[in-house]
Amino acid sequence: MKYYIISDTHFNHDEIIEYCNRPVDHENKMLSALRAINHSGNILIHLGDLALGNEKIACEKINQEFHQRNILILGNHDSKSASWYMEHGWSFVCESFKLKYCGKVICFSHKPQSWDGDWEINVHGHLHNLGHRDNEYKDLKQWHRLYSPELMDYKPIELSTFIQKK
């Protein structure tokens, strides 16, 4: 079993192409990459901002390509209830959660979290390609680990590889 993370897919959000300098085919790149890791037992952790509008189609897209176990952490653009997302194919939906993995306690969230003394690494999304929202998050620390699709070639990454990167 392997854990993979992805974030800020922003399906159905045409302006994200301009805002974050994404290629026009960014959605297809992400869906193709999800298809490649869709093996029995793998778990996908989506760090939020699945879509901007038409969440039902976005859920269908992701769950068609990755139909194993999947976790959605609600982001600022995820407008439906946790139960709605679970009814549309997600295994678990939450605001954040903690997991002990590779000898570390990891806090998964959409936005960077303030350290509470109960975890060692905060795996988050939300900031995109490091210039996005700089004025809001000036005080990021060594325990913050940003997953940005723009910096990861629009592919999910295996969690063990990701947390070892500096």
Steps between C-alpha positions, in 0.01 A plus 500: 500500500625844408367844585495765229422870535358753259346842555341798334378318191250784443296307244258720304692816597598661171675798661752274681684465168580872504529544879761226542639475148365147454502326164162477329503120539580502875180310586582220256858480635369457856239241401754300300741504796222379732427215262866395519494457881158333516614170650323291760571620850631846413349796680467848351497802729365809323599810698203707384369728229371219287295725272353841454144426397342179377644288779297199388689479170832553681422214740411277207826590321722424798314192618494356147879523478574414863233274641692357792478660845510877488496776758393858435606781729260785443660809349374855477339427159333173603145621554306182578461317831723208598204263462432631148857419391479155661176435314693586182779247541743622767591250772557764768460879512628734772647842579837349598640184653816358654679180406811335636701398193871432440566568868347850487166642608365683198220756500320513165311821424408728215650818643828513694439441870652657808698243693305358795774279645314184396654438156839532327413578137209693347430379146278761335398656171332836438808709411546372144827605337656679798403851396132444556383648830848600618351796684277267706768245595823683576595284796529148360731273698720199428214264590273636226507286184315646203355274233441716194389347169695770317821388674429124467433488124127451574559150640422349837810404696557212736486626858822334616692670217331833564571523875866419445542794258633824644 
